[in-house]
Amino acid sequence: MYAIVEIAGQQFKVTQDQKVFVHRLK
C-alpha cells in the first residue's frame, strides 16, 4: 500500500514503512 502526497508542488510516493523527510518552507 502506498500513497501519493503532494508537498509544495512536488509529488512523493510514500510506502507504509517509509519515512519521507521534506525540507521545510520558510
mmCIF entry with sequence, helices, sheets and N, C-alpha, C, O atoms, coordinates in Angstrom:
data_MODEL
# 
_entry.id   MODEL 
# 
_entity.id                         1 
_entity.type                       polymer 
_entity.pdbx_number_of_molecules   1 
# 
_entity_poly.entity_id                      1 
_entity_poly.type                           'polypeptide(L)' 
_entity_poly.nstd_linkage                   no 
_entity_poly.nstd_monomer                   no 
_entity_poly.pdbx_seq_one_letter_code       MYAIVEIAGQQFKVTQDQKVFVHRLK 
_entity_poly.pdbx_seq_one_letter_code_can   MYAIVEIAGQQFKVTQDQKVFVHRLK 
_entity_poly.pdbx_strand_id                 A 
# 
loop_
_entity_poly_seq.entity_id 
_entity_poly_seq.num 
_entity_poly_seq.mon_id 
_entity_poly_seq.hetero 
1 1  MET n 
1 2  TYR n 
1 3  ALA n 
1 4  ILE n 
1 5  VAL n 
1 6  GLU n 
1 7  ILE n 
1 8  ALA n 
1 9  GLY n 
1 10 GLN n 
1 11 GLN n 
1 12 PHE n 
1 13 LYS n 
1 14 VAL n 
1 15 THR n 
1 16 GLN n 
1 17 ASP n 
1 18 GLN n 
1 19 LYS n 
1 20 VAL n 
1 21 PHE n 
1 22 VAL n 
1 23 HIS n 
1 24 ARG n 
1 25 LEU n 
1 26 LYS n 
# 
_struct_asym.id          A 
_struct_asym.entity_id   1 
# 
_struct_sheet.id               AA1 
_struct_sheet.type             ? 
_struct_sheet.number_strands   2 
_struct_sheet.details          ? 
# 
_struct_sheet_order.sheet_id     AA1 
_struct_sheet_order.range_id_1   1 
_struct_sheet_order.range_id_2   2 
_struct_sheet_order.offset       ? 
_struct_sheet_order.sense        anti-parallel 
# 
loop_
_struct_sheet_range.sheet_id 
_struct_sheet_range.id 
_struct_sheet_range.beg_label_comp_id 
_struct_sheet_range.beg_label_asym_id 
_struct_sheet_range.beg_label_seq_id 
_struct_sheet_range.pdbx_beg_PDB_ins_code 
_struct_sheet_range.end_label_comp_id 
_struct_sheet_range.end_label_asym_id 
_struct_sheet_range.end_label_seq_id 
_struct_sheet_range.pdbx_end_PDB_ins_code 
_struct_sheet_range.beg_auth_comp_id 
_struct_sheet_range.beg_auth_asym_id 
_struct_sheet_range.beg_auth_seq_id 
_struct_sheet_range.end_auth_comp_id 
_struct_sheet_range.end_auth_asym_id 
_struct_sheet_range.end_auth_seq_id 
AA1 1 TYR A 2  ? ILE A 7  ? TYR A 2  ILE A 7  
AA1 2 GLN A 10 ? THR A 15 ? GLN A 10 THR A 15 
# 
loop_
_atom_site.group_PDB 
_atom_site.id 
_atom_site.type_symbol 
_atom_site.label_atom_id 
_atom_site.label_alt_id 
_atom_site.label_comp_id 
_atom_site.label_asym_id 
_atom_site.label_entity_id 
_atom_site.label_seq_id 
_atom_site.pdbx_PDB_ins_code 
_atom_site.Cartn_x 
_atom_site.Cartn_y 
_atom_site.Cartn_z 
_atom_site.occupancy 
_atom_site.B_iso_or_equiv 
_atom_site.pdbx_formal_charge 
_atom_site.auth_seq_id 
_atom_site.auth_comp_id 
_atom_site.auth_asym_id 
_atom_site.auth_atom_id 
_atom_site.pdbx_PDB_model_num 
ATOM 1   N N  . MET A 1 1  ? 0.857  -1.198 0.000  1.00 0.00 ? 1  MET A N  1 
ATOM 2   C CA . MET A 1 1  ? 0.000  0.000  0.000  1.00 0.00 ? 1  MET A CA 1 
ATOM 3   C C  . MET A 1 1  ? 0.885  1.237  0.000  1.00 0.00 ? 1  MET A C  1 
ATOM 4   O O  . MET A 1 1  ? 1.881  1.308  0.720  1.00 0.00 ? 1  MET A O  1 
ATOM 5   N N  . TYR A 1 2  ? 0.512  2.189  -0.803 1.00 0.00 ? 2  TYR A N  1 
ATOM 6   C CA . TYR A 1 2  ? 1.284  3.418  -0.843 1.00 0.00 ? 2  TYR A CA 1 
ATOM 7   C C  . TYR A 1 2  ? 0.354  4.596  -1.088 1.00 0.00 ? 2  TYR A C  1 
ATOM 8   O O  . TYR A 1 2  ? -0.798 4.432  -1.489 1.00 0.00 ? 2  TYR A O  1 
ATOM 9   N N  . ALA A 1 3  ? 0.880  5.777  -0.839 1.00 0.00 ? 3  ALA A N  1 
ATOM 10  C CA . ALA A 1 3  ? 0.095  6.982  -1.056 1.00 0.00 ? 3  ALA A CA 1 
ATOM 11  C C  . ALA A 1 3  ? 0.936  7.985  -1.827 1.00 0.00 ? 3  ALA A C  1 
ATOM 12  O O  . ALA A 1 3  ? 2.157  8.035  -1.676 1.00 0.00 ? 3  ALA A O  1 
ATOM 13  N N  . ILE A 1 4  ? 0.274  8.782  -2.653 1.00 0.00 ? 4  ILE A N  1 
ATOM 14  C CA . ILE A 1 4  ? 0.959  9.855  -3.356 1.00 0.00 ? 4  ILE A CA 1 
ATOM 15  C C  . ILE A 1 4  ? 0.614  11.158 -2.644 1.00 0.00 ? 4  ILE A C  1 
ATOM 16  O O  . ILE A 1 4  ? -0.545 11.572 -2.601 1.00 0.00 ? 4  ILE A O  1 
ATOM 17  N N  . VAL A 1 5  ? 1.631  11.789 -2.091 1.00 0.00 ? 5  VAL A N  1 
ATOM 18  C CA . VAL A 1 5  ? 1.395  13.053 -1.406 1.00 0.00 ? 5  VAL A CA 1 
ATOM 19  C C  . VAL A 1 5  ? 2.048  14.173 -2.198 1.00 0.00 ? 5  VAL A C  1 
ATOM 20  O O  . VAL A 1 5  ? 3.096  13.985 -2.817 1.00 0.00 ? 5  VAL A O  1 
ATOM 21  N N  . GLU A 1 6  ? 1.420  15.333 -2.169 1.00 0.00 ? 6  GLU A N  1 
ATOM 22  C CA . GLU A 1 6  ? 1.966  16.470 -2.897 1.00 0.00 ? 6  GLU A CA 1 
ATOM 23  C C  . GLU A 1 6  ? 2.301  17.560 -1.902 1.00 0.00 ? 6  GLU A C  1 
ATOM 24  O O  . GLU A 1 6  ? 1.435  18.035 -1.167 1.00 0.00 ? 6  GLU A O  1 
ATOM 25  N N  . ILE A 1 7  ? 3.575  17.955 -1.885 1.00 0.00 ? 7  ILE A N  1 
ATOM 26  C CA . ILE A 1 7  ? 4.034  18.985 -0.957 1.00 0.00 ? 7  ILE A CA 1 
ATOM 27  C C  . ILE A 1 7  ? 4.761  20.051 -1.754 1.00 0.00 ? 7  ILE A C  1 
ATOM 28  O O  . ILE A 1 7  ? 5.736  19.764 -2.448 1.00 0.00 ? 7  ILE A O  1 
ATOM 29  N N  . ALA A 1 8  ? 4.289  21.269 -1.651 1.00 0.00 ? 8  ALA A N  1 
ATOM 30  C CA . ALA A 1 8  ? 4.914  22.404 -2.344 1.00 0.00 ? 8  ALA A CA 1 
ATOM 31  C C  . ALA A 1 8  ? 5.042  22.140 -3.841 1.00 0.00 ? 8  ALA A C  1 
ATOM 32  O O  . ALA A 1 8  ? 6.026  22.528 -4.470 1.00 0.00 ? 8  ALA A O  1 
ATOM 33  N N  . GLY A 1 9  ? 4.040  21.480 -4.398 1.00 0.00 ? 9  GLY A N  1 
ATOM 34  C CA . GLY A 1 9  ? 4.027  21.232 -5.830 1.00 0.00 ? 9  GLY A CA 1 
ATOM 35  C C  . GLY A 1 9  ? 4.873  20.047 -6.261 1.00 0.00 ? 9  GLY A C  1 
ATOM 36  O O  . GLY A 1 9  ? 4.984  19.769 -7.455 1.00 0.00 ? 9  GLY A O  1 
ATOM 37  N N  . GLN A 1 10 ? 5.478  19.335 -5.293 1.00 0.00 ? 10 GLN A N  1 
ATOM 38  C CA . GLN A 1 10 ? 6.268  18.154 -5.625 1.00 0.00 ? 10 GLN A CA 1 
ATOM 39  C C  . GLN A 1 10 ? 5.541  16.920 -5.139 1.00 0.00 ? 10 GLN A C  1 
ATOM 40  O O  . GLN A 1 10 ? 5.002  16.904 -4.032 1.00 0.00 ? 10 GLN A O  1 
ATOM 41  N N  . GLN A 1 11 ? 5.524  15.885 -5.964 1.00 0.00 ? 11 GLN A N  1 
ATOM 42  C CA . GLN A 1 11 ? 4.824  14.661 -5.588 1.00 0.00 ? 11 GLN A CA 1 
ATOM 43  C C  . GLN A 1 11 ? 5.805  13.624 -5.068 1.00 0.00 ? 11 GLN A C  1 
ATOM 44  O O  . GLN A 1 11 ? 6.883  13.423 -5.626 1.00 0.00 ? 11 GLN A O  1 
ATOM 45  N N  . PHE A 1 12 ? 5.401  12.970 -3.980 1.00 0.00 ? 12 PHE A N  1 
ATOM 46  C CA . PHE A 1 12 ? 6.228  11.938 -3.375 1.00 0.00 ? 12 PHE A CA 1 
ATOM 47  C C  . PHE A 1 12 ? 5.415  10.665 -3.261 1.00 0.00 ? 12 PHE A C  1 
ATOM 48  O O  . PHE A 1 12 ? 4.249  10.703 -2.868 1.00 0.00 ? 12 PHE A O  1 
ATOM 49  N N  . LYS A 1 13 ? 6.022  9.532  -3.603 1.00 0.00 ? 13 LYS A N  1 
ATOM 50  C CA . LYS A 1 13 ? 5.362  8.238  -3.446 1.00 0.00 ? 13 LYS A CA 1 
ATOM 51  C C  . LYS A 1 13 ? 5.821  7.654  -2.120 1.00 0.00 ? 13 LYS A C  1 
ATOM 52  O O  . LYS A 1 13 ? 7.001  7.352  -1.942 1.00 0.00 ? 13 LYS A O  1 
ATOM 53  N N  . VAL A 1 14 ? 4.893  7.497  -1.198 1.00 0.00 ? 14 VAL A N  1 
ATOM 54  C CA . VAL A 1 14 ? 5.234  7.083  0.156  1.00 0.00 ? 14 VAL A CA 1 
ATOM 55  C C  . VAL A 1 14 ? 4.640  5.711  0.429  1.00 0.00 ? 14 VAL A C  1 
ATOM 56  O O  . VAL A 1 14 ? 3.434  5.505  0.286  1.00 0.00 ? 14 VAL A O  1 
ATOM 57  N N  . THR A 1 15 ? 5.492  4.776  0.821  1.00 0.00 ? 15 THR A N  1 
ATOM 58  C CA . THR A 1 15 ? 5.010  3.455  1.203  1.00 0.00 ? 15 THR A CA 1 
ATOM 59  C C  . THR A 1 15 ? 4.734  3.437  2.701  1.00 0.00 ? 15 THR A C  1 
ATOM 60  O O  . THR A 1 15 ? 5.086  4.367  3.426  1.00 0.00 ? 15 THR A O  1 
ATOM 61  N N  . GLN A 1 16 ? 4.107  2.376  3.140  1.00 0.00 ? 16 GLN A N  1 
ATOM 62  C CA . GLN A 1 16 ? 3.640  2.323  4.514  1.00 0.00 ? 16 GLN A CA 1 
ATOM 63  C C  . GLN A 1 16 ? 4.797  2.333  5.512  1.00 0.00 ? 16 GLN A C  1 
ATOM 64  O O  . GLN A 1 16 ? 4.666  2.876  6.608  1.00 0.00 ? 16 GLN A O  1 
ATOM 65  N N  . ASP A 1 17 ? 5.928  1.734  5.136  1.00 0.00 ? 17 ASP A N  1 
ATOM 66  C CA . ASP A 1 17 ? 7.060  1.626  6.058  1.00 0.00 ? 17 ASP A CA 1 
ATOM 67  C C  . ASP A 1 17 ? 8.156  2.639  5.746  1.00 0.00 ? 17 ASP A C  1 
ATOM 68  O O  . ASP A 1 17 ? 9.276  2.539  6.248  1.00 0.00 ? 17 ASP A O  1 
ATOM 69  N N  . GLN A 1 18 ? 7.819  3.602  4.919  1.00 0.00 ? 18 GLN A N  1 
ATOM 70  C CA . GLN A 1 18 ? 8.840  4.564  4.505  1.00 0.00 ? 18 GLN A CA 1 
ATOM 71  C C  . GLN A 1 18 ? 8.612  5.909  5.174  1.00 0.00 ? 18 GLN A C  1 
ATOM 72  O O  . GLN A 1 18 ? 7.478  6.371  5.302  1.00 0.00 ? 18 GLN A O  1 
ATOM 73  N N  . LYS A 1 19 ? 9.696  6.523  5.594  1.00 0.00 ? 19 LYS A N  1 
ATOM 74  C CA . LYS A 1 19 ? 9.597  7.860  6.175  1.00 0.00 ? 19 LYS A CA 1 
ATOM 75  C C  . LYS A 1 19 ? 10.166 8.854  5.169  1.00 0.00 ? 19 LYS A C  1 
ATOM 76  O O  . LYS A 1 19 ? 11.241 8.644  4.607  1.00 0.00 ? 19 LYS A O  1 
ATOM 77  N N  . VAL A 1 20 ? 9.439  9.917  4.955  1.00 0.00 ? 20 VAL A N  1 
ATOM 78  C CA . VAL A 1 20 ? 9.874  10.907 3.980  1.00 0.00 ? 20 VAL A CA 1 
ATOM 79  C C  . VAL A 1 20 ? 10.246 12.190 4.708  1.00 0.00 ? 20 VAL A C  1 
ATOM 80  O O  . VAL A 1 20 ? 9.476  12.715 5.512  1.00 0.00 ? 20 VAL A O  1 
ATOM 81  N N  . PHE A 1 21 ? 11.433 12.677 4.410  1.00 0.00 ? 21 PHE A N  1 
ATOM 82  C CA . PHE A 1 21 ? 11.881 13.925 5.017  1.00 0.00 ? 21 PHE A CA 1 
ATOM 83  C C  . PHE A 1 21 ? 11.827 15.013 3.955  1.00 0.00 ? 21 PHE A C  1 
ATOM 84  O O  . PHE A 1 21 ? 12.395 14.868 2.872  1.00 0.00 ? 21 PHE A O  1 
ATOM 85  N N  . VAL A 1 22 ? 11.149 16.087 4.271  1.00 0.00 ? 22 VAL A N  1 
ATOM 86  C CA . VAL A 1 22 ? 10.983 17.172 3.311  1.00 0.00 ? 22 VAL A CA 1 
ATOM 87  C C  . VAL A 1 22 ? 11.531 18.448 3.931  1.00 0.00 ? 22 VAL A C  1 
ATOM 88  O O  . VAL A 1 22 ? 11.304 18.724 5.109  1.00 0.00 ? 22 VAL A O  1 
ATOM 89  N N  . HIS A 1 23 ? 12.246 19.213 3.139  1.00 0.00 ? 23 HIS A N  1 
ATOM 90  C CA . HIS A 1 23 ? 12.751 20.492 3.629  1.00 0.00 ? 23 HIS A CA 1 
ATOM 91  C C  . HIS A 1 23 ? 11.570 21.403 3.929  1.00 0.00 ? 23 HIS A C  1 
ATOM 92  O O  . HIS A 1 23 ? 10.654 21.545 3.120  1.00 0.00 ? 23 HIS A O  1 
ATOM 93  N N  . ARG A 1 24 ? 11.607 22.011 5.094  1.00 0.00 ? 24 ARG A N  1 
ATOM 94  C CA . ARG A 1 24 ? 10.512 22.911 5.471  1.00 0.00 ? 24 ARG A CA 1 
ATOM 95  C C  . ARG A 1 24 ? 10.614 24.207 4.667  1.00 0.00 ? 24 ARG A C  1 
ATOM 96  O O  . ARG A 1 24 ? 11.704 24.701 4.380  1.00 0.00 ? 24 ARG A O  1 
ATOM 97  N N  . LEU A 1 25 ? 9.458  24.733 4.320  1.00 0.00 ? 25 LEU A N  1 
ATOM 98  C CA . LEU A 1 25 ? 9.428  26.004 3.606  1.00 0.00 ? 25 LEU A CA 1 
ATOM 99  C C  . LEU A 1 25 ? 9.465  27.128 4.619  1.00 0.00 ? 25 LEU A C  1 
ATOM 100 O O  . LEU A 1 25 ? 8.737  27.112 5.611  1.00 0.00 ? 25 LEU A O  1 
ATOM 101 N N  . LYS A 1 26 ? 10.325 28.109 4.360  1.00 0.00 ? 26 LYS A N  1 
ATOM 102 C CA . LYS A 1 26 ? 10.444 29.224 5.300  1.00 0.00 ? 26 LYS A CA 1 
ATOM 103 C C  . LYS A 1 26 ? 9.339  30.227 5.030  1.00 0.00 ? 26 LYS A C  1 
ATOM 104 O O  . LYS A 1 26 ? 9.252  31.248 5.711  1.00 0.00 ? 26 LYS A O  1 
# 
